[in-house]
Amino acid sequence: MSLPTLRLAALRNHLPPPLAATTSLSSLSPFTSIRRMSVPTTMKAVLVERTGGPEVLQFKTDQPVPTPQEGQLLVRNNISGVNFIDTYFRTGLYASPKPEVLGREGAGIIAAVGPNASGFQVGDRVAWLATGGYAEYTAVPAAKTVKIPDGVSDEDVMASFLSGMTVLSFVKETYAVQKGDWVLVHAAAGGAGFLMTQILKSIGAKVIGTAGGAEKCALVKSLGADVVIDYRSEEGKDWVKQVKEVTGGRGVDVVYDSVGKDTWEGSLEAVKRKGTIVWFGNASGPVPPLPLPKISPKCVKVARPTLFGYIETREEFEYYTNELFSRLKSGELKTKIHKIYPLEDIVQVHKDLEGRKTMGKPLLKP
């Protein structure tokens, strides 16, 4: 073989592989230089153009695939999470621009890397926090994306990602739960409550969980909750009295209340003197404006945190994702998936969620 031929062969060995024959030139724009995966121009997605009930969720098959911008990644979603907060944006309880694609978390494969989105490669398996999860593809910030470690499934990640980090940050920072603390968890069989009960027990707290119905109560009990109250039962209607009896009249050290309107006053009664109430959801409607004299007699502290206030920096984000993945990988934290729905069944998903028919986390398969 001649010297020029040898040099040409060596050069070829260092060139990137050619694009697949199925990738047309027209489909390469606008991020040819960064893509190594064939991406269609349109996708399935759920669009919300106005606020309202579940009927405003429109399943579409011709939505444009987004282009990753500065610092973004394009992720082909394998599984997307459905959270109660999605219903708040759908109804307008929380303001957001319309039209929009709901969904604040997803897990899948990186299909393209935008400019200055360092640390990731096409083909990486990742989980992300952003918006637009009710779709086959989502452009997400690299700053809120993390690689999923081997040994942890996409399904387990999505059953615990947003809600798991929320729970971890609330029990570590909003109120630092200590061994022996009495903790009241409302909706303990829900997506967040299911995880919170386990994490609280791993700390050594004494947990009182509320749930609706015998099946949900049995689930909460199986997680190690010390006391479970069925608020749908005749006895459970006066759950405040039961909490007081269990704690010897003292009340709980902290209440984690994601229900809101139906439980806020009872939560104030059930908490101890100098105790803490953490409101973090509105499953039954928002907590009304709180008269300050209500919290004065017992010197009660109240908090209304959000996860994103605790994971603003990359260091904070990685701290909680690593903590979550470690617990999932070791088996210390169990997940429960209510059901994996096809994307086109999104209306039913929201009906089930708002009708309190779910037990565990509902997921979407885009």
C-alpha positions in Angstrom: 0.0 0.0 0.0 1.4 3.4 -1.0 2.3 6.1 1.6 -0.6 8.4 0.5 -3.1 5.6 0.7 -1.9 4.7 4.2 -2.3 8.4 5.3 -5.8 8.5 3.8 -6.9 5.4 5.6 -5.5 6.8 8.9 -7.4 10.0 8.4 -10.7 8.1 7.7 -10.3 6.2 10.9 -10.5 9.5 12.8 -13.5 10.8 11.0 -17.0 10.6 12.6 -19.3 7.9 11.2 -21.5 9.0 8.3 -25.1 10.0 9.0 -27.7 7.2 8.5 -29.0 6.9 5.0 -32.5 7.5 6.3 -31.6 11.1 7.4 -32.5 13.5 4.6 -30.6 16.7 4.1 -33.7 18.8 4.7 -34.1 17.2 8.1 -30.7 18.2 9.3 -31.5 21.9 9.8 -31.1 23.8 12.1 -28.7 21.8 14.3 -26.8 19.5 11.8 -23.4 20.0 13.5 -24.6 18.7 16.9 -27.0 15.9 16.0 -26.1 12.2 15.8 -29.6 10.9 16.0 -32.4 11.0 13.5 -35.2 13.3 14.7 -38.5 13.8 13.0 -40.0 17.2 12.3 -43.3 16.6 14.0 -44.4 14.7 17.1 -47.2 13.7 19.4 -47.9 16.1 22.2 -50.7 17.4 24.4 -51.5 21.1 23.9 -53.4 23.4 26.3 -54.7 26.6 24.6 -57.0 27.8 27.4 -57.6 27.2 31.0 -60.3 24.8 32.1 -61.2 21.3 33.0 -59.6 18.1 31.6 -61.4 18.6 28.4 -59.0 21.4 27.4 -56.2 18.9 27.1 -55.8 18.3 23.3 -53.9 15.3 22.0 -52.0 16.3 18.8 -50.0 14.3 16.3 -48.5 17.1 14.3 -46.7 19.4 16.8 -43.3 20.7 15.8 -40.3 19.0 17.4 -38.5 21.8 19.4 -35.0 22.9 18.6 -32.5 23.0 21.5 -31.4 26.5 22.2 -28.4 27.8 24.1 -27.7 25.5 27.1 -30.5 23.1 26.1 -30.8 19.4 25.3 -33.4 17.8 23.1 -34.7 14.7 24.9 -36.7 11.9 23.3 -39.0 11.0 26.3 -39.5 7.4 27.2 -41.6 8.1 30.3 -43.1 11.4 31.6 -44.4 12.2 35.1 -47.9 13.5 35.8 -48.1 15.6 39.0 -51.0 17.4 40.7 -49.3 20.7 40.0 -50.0 20.1 36.3 -53.7 20.5 37.1 -53.0 23.9 38.7 -51.5 25.2 35.4 -54.3 23.7 33.4 -57.0 25.4 35.5 -55.2 28.7 35.9 -54.7 28.4 39.6 -51.1 28.9 38.8 -50.5 31.4 35.9 -48.7 30.2 32.8 -48.6 31.4 29.2 -50.9 29.6 26.8 -50.8 27.7 24.5 -48.4 25.3 26.4 -47.5 21.7 26.7 -47.8 20.6 30.4 -45.6 18.2 32.3 -42.7 19.1 34.5 -40.5 16.0 34.3 -39.4 13.3 32.0 -36.9 10.5 31.4 -35.4 9.5 28.1 -32.5 9.7 25.7 -30.7 12.8 24.5 -31.4 13.2 20.8 -29.5 16.5 20.3 -27.2 18.8 22.2 -27.7 22.5 21.9 -24.9 25.2 21.9 -22.9 25.4 25.2 -24.8 22.5 26.8 -21.7 20.8 28.2 -21.4 17.5 30.1 -23.9 15.5 28.0 -23.7 13.5 24.8 -26.3 12.2 22.3 -27.5 8.9 23.6 -27.2 9.6 27.3 -30.1 8.4 29.4 -31.3 11.3 31.5 -34.0 12.7 33.7 -35.0 16.3 33.6 -37.1 19.0 35.4 -38.5 21.7 33.2 -41.8 22.0 31.2 -43.3 20.3 28.2 -43.2 16.6 29.3 -46.5 15.7 27.7 -44.7 15.1 24.4 -42.4 12.8 22.5 -39.6 15.3 22.5 -38.8 18.1 24.9 -36.1 20.8 24.8 -34.8 21.1 28.4 -32.1 23.1 30.2 -28.9 21.1 30.7 -28.7 22.7 34.2 -31.8 20.8 35.3 -30.9 17.5 33.6 -29.0 14.6 35.1 -27.8 11.3 33.9 -29.6 8.2 35.3 -27.2 5.7 36.8 -27.2 2.1 35.8 -29.4 -0.1 37.9 -32.2 2.5 38.1 -35.1 2.2 35.7 -36.7 5.2 33.9 -40.0 4.1 35.5 -38.7 4.2 39.0 -37.0 7.6 38.4 -40.3 9.1 37.1 -42.3 7.6 39.9 -40.0 9.6 42.3 -38.1 12.3 40.6 -40.0 15.6 41.1 -41.9 14.3 44.2 -38.9 12.6 45.7 -36.7 15.6 45.6 -39.5 17.7 46.9 -39.9 15.4 49.9 -36.2 15.2 50.6 -35.8 18.9 50.5 -38.8 19.5 52.7 -37.8 17.0 55.4 -34.2 18.2 55.4 -34.6 22.0 55.0 -38.1 23.3 55.4 -38.4 21.4 58.7 -35.4 19.3 59.7 -37.1 16.1 60.9 -35.4 14.4 63.8 -35.6 10.9 65.1 -38.6 10.6 67.5 -40.5 13.5 66.0 -44.2 13.1 65.5 -45.1 13.9 61.9 -48.5 14.2 60.3 -48.6 13.4 56.6 -51.8 14.2 54.7 -52.6 12.2 51.5 -50.0 9.6 52.6 -50.9 7.2 49.8 -50.4 9.8 47.0 -47.3 10.3 44.9 -45.5 12.5 47.4 -47.0 11.0 50.5 -46.0 7.5 49.6 -42.3 8.6 49.3 -42.4 10.9 52.3 -43.7 8.2 54.7 -40.8 5.9 53.8 -38.2 8.7 54.1 -39.6 9.8 57.4 -39.4 6.3 58.8 -35.8 6.0 57.6 -35.0 9.1 59.7 -36.7 7.5 62.7 -39.8 9.7 62.9 -43.2 8.6 64.2 -45.6 9.0 61.3 -49.3 9.6 61.3 -50.7 9.2 57.8 -54.1 10.2 56.5 -55.7 8.6 53.5 -59.1 7.9 52.0 -60.4 4.3 51.9 -59.3 1.0 53.3 -57.0 0.1 50.4 -55.0 3.3 50.6 -54.8 3.0 54.4 -53.4 -0.5 54.1 -50.8 0.7 51.7 -49.7 3.5 54.0 -49.5 1.0 56.9 -47.3 -1.3 54.8 -44.8 1.5 54.5 -44.3 1.6 58.2 -46.6 4.4 59.3 -47.2 4.2 63.1 -50.8 5.4 62.8 -53.1 5.5 59.7 -56.3 7.5 59.7 -59.0 6.8 57.2 -60.6 10.3 56.8 -63.5 8.7 54.9 -64.6 6.5 57.8 -66.9 7.7 60.5 -64.2 7.7 63.1 -61.7 9.3 60.8 -63.9 12.4 60.2 -62.6 13.7 63.5 -58.9 13.1 62.6 -57.7 16.0 64.7 -59.1 14.3 67.8 -57.3 11.1 66.9 -54.0 12.9 66.3 -54.3 14.5 69.7 -55.0 11.2 71.4 -52.1 9.5 69.7 -49.7 12.2 70.8 -51.0 12.4 74.4 -52.7 15.7 73.8 -49.5 17.4 72.7 -49.9 17.5 68.9 -47.4 16.7 66.2 -44.1 18.4 65.7 -44.7 19.1 62.0 -47.6 18.7 59.5 -46.9 18.1 55.8 -50.1 19.2 54.1 -50.6 18.8 50.4 -54.4 18.8 50.6 -55.0 22.5 51.4 -58.5 23.8 51.6 -60.1 20.8 53.4 -57.4 20.2 56.0 -55.6 23.6 56.7 -57.7 24.4 59.8 -57.4 20.9 61.2 -53.7 21.0 60.6 -53.4 24.2 62.8 -55.3 22.3 65.5 -53.2 19.2 65.2 -49.8 20.8 65.4 -48.1 21.2 68.8 -47.2 24.5 70.5 -44.1 25.9 68.7 -44.7 23.3 65.9 -44.4 23.8 62.2 -46.9 23.4 59.3 -45.7 22.9 55.8 -48.3 23.6 53.1 -47.1 22.4 49.7 -50.2 21.5 47.7 -53.8 22.3 46.9 -55.4 19.0 46.1 -58.8 20.2 47.5 -58.2 23.8 46.7 -55.9 26.5 47.9 -55.5 27.5 51.6 -57.4 30.8 52.0 -55.6 34.0 53.2 -54.3 33.1 56.6 -55.3 35.4 59.5 -52.1 35.9 61.5 -53.9 35.7 64.8 -54.7 32.1 63.9 -51.0 31.1 64.5 -50.3 33.3 67.4 -51.6 31.3 70.4 -49.4 28.3 69.9 -46.4 30.3 68.3 -46.8 28.1 65.2 -44.4 28.4 62.3 -45.8 28.0 58.8 -44.0 27.5 55.5 -45.1 27.4 51.8 -42.0 26.0 50.1 -41.3 24.9 46.5 -38.7 22.4 45.4 -37.1 24.9 42.9 -36.2 27.2 45.7 -34.0 24.5 47.1 -32.3 23.4 43.8 -31.5 26.7 42.2 -27.8 26.0 41.9 -26.3 23.0 40.0 -24.7 21.9 43.3 -28.0 21.8 45.1 -29.7 20.0 42.2 -27.0 17.3 42.1 -27.1 16.9 45.9 -30.8 15.9 45.8 -30.7 13.9 42.6 -27.7 11.9 44.0 -29.5 11.4 47.3 -32.6 10.2 45.5 -30.8 7.9 43.1 -28.8 6.4 46.0 -32.0 5.5 47.8 -33.5 4.0 44.7 -30.5 2.0 43.8 -30.1 0.5 47.3 -33.8 -0.4 47.5 -34.3 1.7 50.6 -36.9 3.8 48.7 -39.7 1.9 47.0 -41.8 3.4 44.3 -45.4 2.8 43.3 -46.8 3.5 39.9 -50.5 3.8 39.7 -50.6 3.2 36.0 -48.7 4.0 32.8 -51.1 5.7 30.4 -50.6 6.3 26.7 -50.3 10.0 25.8 -53.7 10.0 24.1 -55.4 9.1 27.4 -54.3 12.3 29.1 -57.8 13.5 29.8 -58.5 10.3 31.8 -55.3 10.7 33.7 -56.3 14.2 34.9 -59.8 12.9 35.8 -58.3 10.1 37.8 -55.9 12.4 39.6 -58.4 15.0 40.5 -61.0 12.3 41.4 -58.5 10.9 43.9 -58.6 7.6 42.2 -54.8 7.2 41.9 -52.7 5.3 44.4 -49.0 6.0 43.7 -47.7 8.0 40.7 -49.5 8.1 37.3 -47.0 8.1 34.4 -47.3 8.8 30.6 -45.8 6.9 27.7 -45.4 9.5 25.0 
